[in-house]
Amino acid sequence: MSAKLPRTLKTVTGAGGVSETYDLAVDPERSTLDTAVRVAALAEAARIDALFTADLLSFGAQGAIGSQEPLVFVSALSAVTSRIGLIATVSSTFHHPYNLARLFGTLDHVSNGRAAWNLVTSSLGEENFGPGGLPSPDERYARAAETMEVVNALWDSWQPGALTRRPDGTAVLDPAKVRPIDHTGRYFSVAGPLNIPPLPQRRPVQFQAGQSDAGRTLGARYAEVVFTSLPTLDTALDFTRKIRGQAEEFGRPGGLPLIFSSFHATYGATEEEARRLVRERRAAIDFERGRAQVADMLGGDVDLSELPLDAKLPESLLPDVTTVNRRRGRVDIFARYARQGYTLRELIVAAQDTGHWAAAGTPEQLADAVEERFRAGVLDVITLGGLADPREHDFAVNGLLHELRKRRIVAEDYAGTTLRENLGLELPPDAG
């Protein structure tokens, strides 16, 4: 039995191209994948563990988001990379588990074991998927839980030894070891088994995004990595304690799920330069547009149009989080800010980071902030953004990442060939 490797911080970066997608779409000589291909090469050279793709399911007020279908996007990137993981965000609310099992199973095959699914339940886009409106959060998470049960059963429907190899390299299939799942539940009826070969990772790595009570319960039960907004160390300590306590109640191994935080870093060669960049960024904020951003952070049904910028939000404007039908975790964060006495102006500033962890400083100072959370056990996976920009790339890779490696917090190289190996995740137990 091999010794367990020491715990290290894992790194993820956005697949790239979001802000340039429309520019690329009108260029007849380039693909909308071009920036992402460049980012993927830079990330793999820096031994970053995975590329991440977000998703939106409607045009919305921010039409220029440039969001493309994540599974197709990362499948294309699999052909121009060899070691870096590929995380695709896909909603369980608007997809069927049999299709999800096949799509992510195929991604795992074409990438030789580098696939991951970031499960979301969606807080918008319902207008594009038939009548009935957006289901309640409890309904969305109940469907997500059954989706996970079905998808995992389908991935496990090929038993060990179902597909073996002859000396000449051809495959031998034992149909008796490919078993139906015969699932009948509240939302789905799926006979199975899965009709694609057993996967390189047996199951792609399972990420999940959500921090409301229902989202946390789903992550505690199924997720291997939970992506969530944790703006302060105290918030991170509280969230980690709760979700890992629930995971233990579900009988899961200690240390699961891994905690994945987005890190909004402002880099400076000196502390003063970092402060100046923060001041300049704040000076450029459109505070009138920011009213709508804060209203969105509070669930979307709050009218802030007449409130003075330097006034505090009255309690009467803060929603009861249990009545909000979208992103309750984000609502909870911003309602808490308001109750702490943030003015509307301060809430608008905070909304620029959408409730995520933000810090400014030199690479060494930012490494201190990262190390604090890592040593506290509330940070296992972190985003390093901005690789498409030469300045940001230099600070992120040659500055922050280099400093974290000097401190032996981040590994120097990939641990294996699959994403599961590189994240230090054990294979889930065989279904038997």
Stockholm file with secondary structure:
# STOCKHOLM 1.0

chainA/1-432         MSAKLPRTLKTVTGAGGVSETYDLAVDPERSTLDTAVRVAALAEAARIDALFTADLLSFGAQGAIGSQEPLVFVSALSAVTSRIGLIATVSSTFHHPYNLARLFGTLDHVSNGRAAWNLVTSSLGEENFGPGGLPSPDERYARAAETMEVVNALWDSWQPGALTRRPDGTAVLDPAKVRPIDHTGRYFSVAGPLNIPPLPQRRPVQFQAGQSDAGRTLGARYAEVVFTSLPTLDTALDFTRKIRGQAEEFGRPGGLPLIFSSFHATYGATEEEARRLVRERRAAIDFERGRAQVADMLGGDVDLSELPLDAKLPESLLPDVTTVNRRRGRVDIFARYARQGYTLRELIVAAQDTGHWAAAGTPEQLADAVEERFRAGVLDVITLGGLADPREHDFAVNGLLHELRKRRIVAEDYAGTTLRENLGLELPPDAG
#=GR chainA/1-432 SS CCCCCCCCCEEEEECSCTTTHHHHHTCTTSCTTHHHHHHHHHHHHTTCCEEEECCCSSCCSCGGGCCCCHHHHHHHHHTTCSSSEEEEEEESTTSCHHHHHHHHHHHHHHTTSCEEEEEECCSSCGGGSCSSCCCCHHHHHHHHHHHHHHHHHHHTTBCTTSEEECTTSCEEECGGGBCCCCEECSSCEECCCCSSCCCTTSSCEEEEECCSHHHHHHHHHHCSEEEECCCSHHHHHHHHHHHHHHHHHTTCCTTCSEEEECEEEEECSSHHHHHHHHHHHHHTCCHHHHHHHHHHHTTSCCCCTTSCTTSBCCGGGSCCGGGCCSCHHHHHHHHHHHHTTCBHHHHHHHHTTTTCEEEEECHHHHHHHHHHHHHTTCCSEEECCCTTSHHHHIIIIIIIIHHHHHTTSSCSSCSSSSHHHHTTCCCCCCCC
#=GC SS_cons         CCCCCCCCCEEEEECSCTTTHHHHHTCTTSCTTHHHHHHHHHHHHTTCCEEEECCCSSCCSCGGGCCCCHHHHHHHHHTTCSSSEEEEEEESTTSCHHHHHHHHHHHHHHTTSCEEEEEECCSSCGGGSCSSCCCCHHHHHHHHHHHHHHHHHHHTTBCTTSEEECTTSCEEECGGGBCCCCEECSSCEECCCCSSCCCTTSSCEEEEECCSHHHHHHHHHHCSEEEECCCSHHHHHHHHHHHHHHHHHTTCCTTCSEEEECEEEEECSSHHHHHHHHHHHHHTCCHHHHHHHHHHHTTSCCCCTTSCTTSBCCGGGSCCGGGCCSCHHHHHHHHHHHHTTCBHHHHHHHHTTTTCEEEEECHHHHHHHHHHHHHTTCCSEEECCCTTSHHHHIIIIIIIIHHHHHTTSSCSSCSSSSHHHHTTCCCCCCCC
//
